[in-house]
Amino acid sequence: MGLGSGALIFNQIILAVMNPNNIKPNPNTHLFPAEVAMNLPLTWRVLAGVYLALGLLGTALTIPHKPEPNTYQELNSLITETAVVPT
């Protein structure tokens, strides 16, 4: 679902930046005019900025919280008491 919705959203962004005037391709060659192709570098910069912003937002939301000291000490003691050391 994430891949499909991502393609659905980013396709609209690409179309808006790449072909803002909704120019149709040539019916004989099925190619767009050069003015649409000239927007490709701008499209890459816009997408890079959007991906960077989303990556930073995702990174900021995944910072782990430190456990309380008492809880960590209790877990550490349980791990060392029940650990099996191979001989």
FENUR-V455518 format. One record per backbone hydrogen bond with DSSP energy under -1.0 kcal/mol. NH is the residue of the N-H (numbers start at 1). CO is the residue of the C=O. If there is no record, write none. Layout:
NH & CO
NH & CO
This chain:
5 & 1
6 & 2
7 & 3
8 & 4
9 & 5
10 & 6
11 & 7
13 & 9
14 & 10
15 & 11
16 & 12
17 & 13
18 & 14
19 & 15
22 & 19
26 & 31
30 & 26
36 & 33
37 & 33
38 & 34
39 & 36
40 & 37
43 & 39
44 & 40
45 & 41
46 & 42
47 & 43
48 & 44
49 & 45
50 & 46
51 & 47
52 & 48
53 & 49
54 & 50
55 & 51
56 & 52
57 & 53
58 & 54
59 & 55
60 & 56
61 & 57
72 & 68
73 & 69
74 & 70
75 & 71
76 & 72
77 & 73
78 & 74
79 & 75
80 & 76
81 & 77
82 & 78
